[in-house]
Amino acid sequence: MQNAVTHAEAKWIVIDLERAHDRLILGVEDDGRAMSDRSPSGRGIGLDIMSFRAQALGAELTIGLASGGHGTAVRCPVPLGITA
């Protein structure tokens, strides 16, 4: 959420948590500037940290364009029954 406000200048953020079979799926979507519309000097360390944390849980982090065509959507399905 911090990234959406700070880097994408989002005005709204939707957080969704759902259970689908053997997974818990976390989704975050915003109306800010899509990641491809930004001009960072390079990939930020924050994305690397998010991906690393997801992989540590056996999950896969995906980042793409939000459903409305504006903003960014992040999705992270986490397997249930993990022990950390």
Secondary structure by P-SEA (a helix, b strand, c coil): cccccccccccbbbbbbbbcccbbbbbbbbccccccccccccccaaaaaaaaaaaaacbbbbbcccccccbbbbbbbbbccccc
